[in-house]
Amino acid sequence: MNGLTLVQLTDTHIRSGGETVLDTVDTYATLKRVLDQLRTGGRRIDALLLTGDLADNGSPEAYRLLRAAVEPVAAELGAQVLYAMGNHDERTAFGVELLGREPGTVDPAQPIDQVIEVAGVRVIALDSTTPGLHDGKLEPEQLDWLAEQLSRPAPRGTVLVLHHPPLPSAIAAAEALKLRQAEQLAAVVAGTDVRMILCGHNHMTAASALAGIPVWVGPAMAYRIHAMAPRGRQRAVSGSGYSRIDIVGSAVIATAVEVAAATVIYDRDEAGELDRLAPYVAQSG
């Protein structure tokens, strides 16, 4: 069975009118640079998963800028697009500007949960936000809905998306702003066909597991929180990235991709490089 590739873009923090984030970061320019990288890379991408904090302050114009940048590239790639809510997002503008819902039909008190299928892989997005708060929570109704979805296995399994990592953390800010009552989510996903849980929010790339299921916290597009800042300090630093999620047979592989320009050490023909490596690869009978 052919593999497929999902690209996770998280914490884009787009602002309206060309405004920078924290008076420093041009998040829209970063988004455009990444999309151009994906568009011109010549690789198949099956879906773009945007996993929350898409706008920095919930501005309708920011969502319009984001959608106008993302969707033509997705169409050119033949990739599906999934937008998920983050704590900086605002449900009404998110629903109208990104999901195409009619004004007046979005209830800001109701979570926006979604499900799509990508070449046999089910992708479920849960809205882990609570308006006005920055930590995460899933409502009982959401967990019931998730359980009902997972009661029917997908042909190639499920990838679960939510903004807040359902993980403890030794880093104070991440611990304070994590998904609350993660054990309730663990009880729902245990023993199901969920193959990986994708999150954002922390602005730090990380990996762990919940109920035996891999959890990947993707690198933020906007900026990074320094995971080894001096004791007693929280430090934001420049830097951005996105994630390549490959599903190959029974394996799901998450790879962080740097956005910043880097010095090229070598740039070789891939087929020639594989030929060069062939004598060093173990041959099994």
N, C-alpha and C positions, 0 to 999 in steps of 0.2 A: 504493500500500500504506500502511495506517495506521501512524503512528509509535507508539512505546511509550516509557514512562518507567520507569527503574529508579532507586531511591533507595539510595545507599550510606551506611550508618551504620558508622563505624569507631572503634575505640579508645574504647568506651563505659566500660570499666574499672568495672563495677558491683561493689560490695562488699555483703556480707550485713549484715542487721540495721540498715540505715540509716547505716552507717559512711561517713565521707567519705574521699576520696582526698587524700593529703598533708595531712591534717587541715584541709582547706580546701574541697574541691570536692564538692558533693553530686551525684554523677554520675547517681544514680537519678532525682533531680528533673529533671535536664537531659533524660534519656531520655524521661520522661513528657511534658515540655513539647514536645519535638520530635514525639513520636507524636501528641499532641493537635493540633499544627499540621498534620500530614499528614492526620489523620482529618477535620478540619473544613475543610480547604482547598478541597474540592470538585473537586479535580483527579484524573484517573485516574492511578493508580500500579500498574504491572504486577508489580513485585517489590521487596521489601526485601532488600538484600544487606548482611549484617553481617560486616565483613571483618577480624575478629580483635581480640584483647585485649578480649573481650567481658566477661569477669570480670577483676577486678584481681589476684586471687590464686588463681583456679581453684576457688573455693568452690562446692560444689553448691547452696547456698542462693542465691548470687548468680545462678547460671544459672536457677534456678527463678523468681526475681524478674524477670529479663530476659524469659524466655519468657512469663510471665504478663502482662507489659506489652505485648510485641510482637504476640503471635499473635491476640488479639482485634481489635486494630487492623487487622492484615493481613487477617483474615477479613472485617471490615467493608468494607475497601477492595477486596476481591477480589484481593489481591496474594499472590503466592508469597513464601516466605521462604527465604533461604539463609544458613546460619551457617557461617563459616570460622574456622579456628584461628589464634590469634596466640600470641606468645611468653609472654604472661601467662596463657594458658589451660592447662587440664590436661585431657588427652585422655579420661581415664576419665569424669570428671564431665561434660565437654562432650558425650561420646557418649551418656551415660545421660540427662542432664537436657535437652539441646537436641534431640538426634536421636532420642530415644525408644528407644535400644538397651537390651537387658536387662542388668542388673548381671552382671558376670562375663564378658560377651562382648566387651568392649572391650580390645584389647591396647594398652597405653600405648606400646609400642615401634613400633607401626605407624601411619604417617600416615593422617589422615582426609581423603581426597580425595572430591569429589562432583561430580555433573553434573546439571543440571536444564535443561528447555527452557521458555522464556518466549515465547509467541506466535511461535515459529519461531526465536528467538535462543537459542543454546546458551550456558549459563553454566557454566563449569568452575571449581571451587575446588580449589586445590592447598594442602596443608598444608605450609608452608615452615618449620615449627618443629622444633627438636630439644630434647627434654626437658632442662631445667636450663640451657639456653643462651638468649641473647637475640638473637644474630644468626641469619641465615636460611640454609637449605640445602634443596635438593631431591635426593632419592635417585635413583640410576639407574633404579630400578623405577618411580618416579613419572614420570620423563621418558619412559620407554618407554610407560607407560599413556597419558600425554598425547599422544604421537605417534600411538598407535593411535586415540584418540578423534578427533584432528584429521585422520586419514586419510579421514574421511567428512565432507565439508562439511555444515554445517547450513543450513537454508533461508534464514536471514537472518544467517548468520555467528555468530561466537563472541565472547563476552566472557570473558576469563580473570581470575580473582580469586586473589590471594595476598597475604598480610599484608606480607611484606618487599619493599620496592621493589628491583627488579633493576637498580639504577642506582648509579653512583658519586656522591659528594657532596663539595662543598667544605666542608661543615660536619662537624666532627670526629666528633660522636656518630653522625650519620646514616651516615657512611662506615664507622665501626667496626661498626655493627649492620645493615648492608645484607644483601641476599641474596648469598651467596658463589657464585662460578662462574656468574655470570649469563650468560656466553657459551654455556653448555650449554643453558640455556633458549632463548636467542636462536636457536640452531641448530635447535631443535625447532619454534619458532613461525614462523620465516622462511618466507614463501611460502604460509602457510596462510590460513584464513578468520578468524583472530583479528583483531578490529577494534579492540579496546582492552584494555589490561591495567589492572585496578583494584587499588590497594594502600592500605595505611594505615601504621601503625607509627611514622612519623617525627614525628607531631604538628605537621607543617608542610605546608601545601598546596603542591604542586609538580607540574610536568609535564615530560615528556621523551619519549624514544622508545627502543624496543628492537627491533632488526631491522626498523626502519621502521614499527613499530606504536606508536601513542600509548600512553604510560604516564601514568596519573593517580594521584597520591598525594593521597587525600582528606583534608580537614581532620578533626582528631580531635574527638570529642564531649566528651572529658574536660577537656583544657586544651591550651595551645599551647606549643611551644618557640619562643623568639624567634629568628628566622632572622638578625637583625642585632644580636645582643647584643654588648656591648663585647668587643674582642679578649681572648681568654684566658678568657672567661666562658661558661658555659651557663646560660641563664635560662628558667625556665618562667613563663608569664603566664596569667592568666585569659582565657577565650575558648573558644568551641566552634562547630562547624559540621557540616554534612553535605553530601552531593553529590547533585545531580540529574543523571542520565545519560539523555539523550534520543537515541533512534535514529530518525532521520528520513531515509528513503530510504537513500542510500549514506553518509550522514553520521552520526557519533557525536559528541555534544557533551557535555562535562562542565562543570557549573556549580557553584561553591561557594556554599552558602547559609549565611548567618550565623544563629546561634541567638539571640544576645543582643538584648534589646529596643533599638530604635533610634527616633529621632525621625522621624515621618512627614513628609516634605516635601510630597508630594501623594498622593492616593488617588482615581484617576479611573476612570470607566467604560471598560473596555477597548475596546469597539466605538467609543465616541466618540473615544477617543484615536487609534485607527487612522484614523478619518475625518479627524481633525485633521492627522495626518501624511501623509495621502494626497497632497497637493500637492507634498510634498518627496521623494516616492519616485519614482525613475526608472522610466519606463514603457518597456518594450521591445516592439518590434513582433513 
